[in-house]
């Protein structure tokens, strides 16, 4: 389970286009989730952000609401 408060989010840094992977410590491009619109289409949203690590092939949560989570292994 994961939880984070609004006050905690406000203190985090803005998420960049590439960020450090929580698994391997290398920078990977950030991908975003999609939200379904009332007309049935899907639009990218900054609500949830993730990276896919080529080392493991797994996806890791790295951001919420455009803010970078402090769960990386920055070298």
ABEGO torsion letter per residue (X at the ends): XBBBBAAAAAABBBBBABBBBAAAGBBBBBBBBBBBBAAGBBBBBAABBBBBBAAAGBBBBABBGGBBBBABBBX
